[in-house]
Amino acid sequence: NATLLNPELSKKIILSGLDLISFSFDGYTKETYEKNRIGASYEKSLNNIIDFLRIKKELKSKKPFTIIQVMEFDDKLSSKEIIGISFGCKSGSPLWKRLIS
């Protein structure tokens, strides 16, 4: 859960030898995310993931393989951009997209 990440925990996870980590991000928009993750902050969670990836890069670590699963619950969505990467969705059908680093 990215809401609990901080730089110290991120570094511990990266240096632990973990092979894979997956973060779920329940919505492309602040409104959708915070509706589905009651009490969570869209900006804080997103920044925690970005910081995790930055720390991983600074440590020159290939592990853990990092997946960010973004599920959009808005069937009106056609395409969005998050963390500088564009995603496309088919309206009316559930579609998982993954950010992989």
Buried (B, 14 or more C-beta within 10 A) or exposed (E): EBEEBEEEEBBEBBEEEEEEBEBBBBBBBEEBBBEBBEEBBBEEBBBBBEBBBEBBEEEEEEBBEBBBEBBBBBEEBEEBEBEEEEBEBEEEEEBEBEBEE
